């Protein structure tokens, strides 16, 4: 799997369903505020997690993911297996799904 243009690629290491949340684990990474990242989910989404809000686990930190930055949470059904998801890490300590703003991301496929 290769993403030629994204310097800030996050790859999932595990996906679990816990406390009515779909938790996508990544390797512990120092996340820089106001930075774009590409998340690649390499495990299939469990059927039980399709209608649950997505949380990214970065070591001990649990980070919410907003859909398109309007305060709506991203749900498991919005995650595509083995496709990159452009995310923007805000200065408020959460991720925003920026797929709606494809002109901000020049990566196309993984």
Secondary structure by P-SEA (a helix, b strand, c coil): cccccccbbbbbcccccccccbbbbcccccccccbbbbbbbccccccccccbbbbbbcccbbbbbbccccccccccccccccbbbbbbbccccbbbbccccccccccccc
